């Protein structure tokens, strides 16, 4: 299973695959990146670690969401 990270970089939020420098998704706010990440992950088996503005992991989501036993848009933290 691949791991991806949602992090803040300067004035933008990004989704990156673990170990890669290039952003797959970029947006002005975290909610927008998370929305686009749901779409991007529909055809991938992966986990996404969501970081706060200080770089701390605050949530983890598994995709596809059905395989993780979660309703659409839910996270392990809820």
Long-range contacts (C-beta under 8 A, 24 or more apart in sequence): 1-45, 1-46, 1-47, 2-44, 2-45, 2-46, 2-47, 3-46, 3-47, 3-48, 3-49, 4-37, 4-41, 4-46, 4-47, 4-48, 4-49, 5-48, 5-49, 5-50, 5-51, 6-30, 6-33, 6-34, 6-37, 6-48, 6-49, 6-50, 6-51, 7-51, 7-55, 8-51, 8-52, 8-53, 8-55, 15-40, 15-48, 38-65, 38-72, 38-73, 50-75
